[in-house]
């Protein structure tokens, strides 16, 4: 039985994100994600400026006048959301956790997809693939996707993006839009680096997971349209001066103690996190994988709008 407060939260997310979809993303989703192929529609007379590669030589020979083939984009797409359910997603220093932000983002994308008559699927993963919701259409299906992200209790606590990508590659026979939503935190605390950098949050480096998953992401991007959404919290970027505190890794249970008043350690932590993020984005950019950076205390609509705008401009240049 789903708790009443969760039903209320799902409804709130639906109302909020549906408004965003209607006001900001109604047509953009359609314009930034390509169809799976092209369907032949008809032939028409050639006009100066038409692509000569589209000329239908058989019809041209019969009519003694150049004709070109006209194609329309095959629009039905499949959107697959790969959502990280590791324990670090439960963290949030403000009103919203990373898991809740992931659910809102998934809702925006999913409602945009069904507005365009596309299917939506879901892969929930930790150290393993925890749950697969096959692609389907309709509002009730999208509400189920939101519910699963918020309500599902995973068996494991860590993170293995490779397993999720390999699973997706096996179950999807056709190309899809694949959106990975994760905080990309490695499921360990590096106690050796703690002494040097103050890096005591449940991650030793963004780049560790990026390196582990990059080859699989690169391989998947050849078949699918891969988008990576990196969700973080402000306290994962900047270590506050709170005195001597004890921190527990949400994914491994490991506990460390640190004096956060040590300015040298705070600077080291902040610098290492920024270096890691730059390297993460560099790795993704090598193979043209889009990275969207979201933070729990920052409105995501402007960031998402910028992402759609950038993709739209790039597609027009192709």
N, C-alpha and C positions, 0 to 999 in steps of 0.2 A: 504494500500500500504506500503510495507516494504521499509524503507529508503535505499538509495543507499549505504551509509556508513556501514549500518548493513549487507547488502549483501556482501560487501567487507570483513567485519570482519568474517562472517561465512565462506567465501571461504578461508581466511587466516588460520582460525582454522582447516579447513579440510586439507589443504596442510601440515600444521605443524604436526598435530596429525597423519595423514596418514603415514608420514615419520617415526614417532616414532613407529607406529604399525608395519610397514614393517621391521624396523631395530631391534627393541628391543622386541616386544611383539607378533610377528607372531605366535609362537608356545606355548608361555607360558600361554596364556589365556586358551587354550585347555587343558593344563596339570594340571592347578591348580583348575579348577572348574569341579566337578564331574557331570556325566550325571544323569538323573532322575531315572534311573533304569538299569536293565540288560536284554538283549534279548537273548533267547536261539538260538544258531547257529547250533551246531552239537554235536555228541558224538565222542570220540576218545579213543584209548587205554590208559589205566592208565600207568603212568610212575612214578617211585619212586620220592617222593617229592611232588606229586600232593596232593591237599587237599582232604582227604578221604570223606569230606562232599559233594563233587561234584560227587561221584560215582553214576552212574545210575544203580540201582540194577536190574531193569527189563532186561536191555540189558545184564548186566553182567551174569544174570542167563541163558539167552538164549544162549549166546556165550561161557559160561563156562570160561570166562576170564574177568578181571575187565575193565570196561569202565567208563569214566567220561564225564559229560556234559560240553560243552564249551559255554561260554557266551560272548557276546560283549556288551560294554557299549552303552546304548541308548544316543546318543550324542546331539540330538536337545534340547537345553536349552532355557530358557527365562531369559533375563536380564532385571530387572526393576530398574530404577533410580528414587529414591525419593529425589527430590531437594528442599531445603529450599529456598523459594522466599521472606522471610521476608525482611523488609527494611534495616536491618543491613548488608545484603549481598552487598549493593551498596557501602560499605566502602572499601577504599583501600588507603594506605598511599604512594604507589608508582605508577608505571605505570599500574598496574592491580588491579581491584577490586576483591572481593571474588566471586562475581557472575560470572565474566569473567573466573576466575580460575575454578570454578565449571563447566562451559561450556566446557572448554578445557579437563578437566578430563572426563566428560561425553562422549566427542567425542572419546577419546582414548579407553575407555571401549566399547562404542557402535560399533566403527569400528572393534575392536578386535572380538566382538561378531558376527557381520555379516560376517567377514572373516571365521568364523567357522560355518556359516549357522544357527546361532541362531537368535532368535527374540529379539527385544528391545522394552521395554515399558517405559513410563514416568509418574510420579506422581509429580505435582507441588503443594506445600503446603505452607500455612502461618498459621494463626489461624484455617484454614479449608483447605480442599482439593480444590485447585483452578482449576486444570485442570488435566484430565487423557487422555493420548495418549495410546491407546491399543497396545500391543506388535505386531510388524510386522518386516519384513525383508527388506533389500535393502538399497542402498546408499541414495536414495531420502528420505527414512524414517528417517535415521540418521541425515540428514541435517535439517529435520523438527524438530527433537529433539533439536538440537543445537539452531535453530532459536527460539523455544519456551522458552528455558532457558534465552536467551539474550533479547528477544523482548517482552515477555509476561508481561503485566501490571496487577499485582494481585489486588484484591479488598481490602484485609486486609494487615496489616503491621506486625503483631506479629508472634509467632511461637507456633505451637501445633503439635509435632511429633506424639503424640498418635493418632490423627485423621488420619494422613497419613498411619500409620501402620495398624490401624483398617480397613481403606478403602482397602488397599492392600490385607489384609487377606480375605476380602469379595469377591473381584473381581477375585482373582487368585485361580483357582480350583486345580492347580498342583503346585508342588514345583518349586521354581525359585531362581536365584541369585538376591538378593535384596541389592542394594547399597544405603545407606543413605548419602547424601552429604549436610552438614550443618555446620554453625559456632557454633551451640549449645549455642547461647546466649539467655538468658531469656529476654522476652520482657518487661523489666521494669528497672528503675534505683533505686537502694536502697539508698535513700538519708540519711538514718540513718547510714549505713555503710560507706557512703562517708566521713563523718566527722572523722571516725576512720581510714579508710584504703586508702582513695583517690580513691576508686573504682567507677569512674564516667563514665566509658564507658557503652554502652547499654547492660549491663549484671551485675547481682549481683554475679553470680557464675556459672561456668560450671555445678557443681554438682546439682544445682536446677533442671535443665531440665533433667539431667541424671536420677535423682531419679524419676521424673515424668514419664519418658518414659521407664525406665528399665524393668518393668514387661512386658510391651507390646513387647519390643525388645526381651526379653527372650522367650516369648511365640511364637513370629514370627520365632525365630531362630530354634525352634524345627521342623518347617515345611520347612522353606526356609534357604538358605545359606546367612546369614546376614553379611554384611560388612559395617562398619561405617567409613566415611571419614570426619575428623574434619578439616575444613578450617579456618585459622586465619590470622591475620595481625600482624606485629611486634609491632605496637603501642598498641595492645590489650594484649601484654605480658609485655611490659616495658614502664612505664609512663615517657615521656621525660620531662626535666626541661625547660619549656617554659614560666615560670612566671604565672601570674594570667590569667586563660582562662575560657571561657564559653563553655560548651559542651551540645549538644542536643541529646537526645535519639532518634535514627532514627525510632524506633518502636512505642514509646508512645508519642513523642513530648515533653517530660519533659526536662526542662533545669536546669542545675546546674552550679555553679561557684566554681573553686578550684584554689588554689595557688600551681602550680606544682613544684615550687622551694623548697617546704617543703620536705626535704629528708626523714623524717620519714614517710610521707604519700606515697612517691614513693616506699620506701622499703616495706611498708605494702601492697600496691597494687600488686607489683611484687610477693611477697610471697603468697598472697591469690590466685592469678591466677595460680601459680605453684601447690599449694595444691589442688586447684579445678581440675586441669587437671590430676593430679595423681589419685585422687579419681574417676574421670570419667573413666580413663583407667582401674582402679581396678574393677569398677562395670561391665564394658563390658567384662573383662577377666573372671569373675566368670562363665559365661555361654559360654565361648569360642568364643565370638564375636570379630572378628578382627577389630582393630582400625588403620587407616592410618592418620597420622598427616601431613597436608600440610600448607604452609605459602605463602602468595602472593608474597613475595620478594625472594623466594627460588625455584630453579628449582625442578620440581616435578618428573621428569623422574627417577632420582636415587632412590627417596623414593618409587616410584611405583615398580621399579625393585626389590628393597629389599623386598617389600611385596610379589611379585610373587615368589621370591626365597624362602622365608620363608614358604609360603603355599605349594610350590612344595616339599620341604624337609619333611614337616609334612605329606603330602599325601603319600609320599613314605614309611613313617614309619608305616602307617595304615595297 
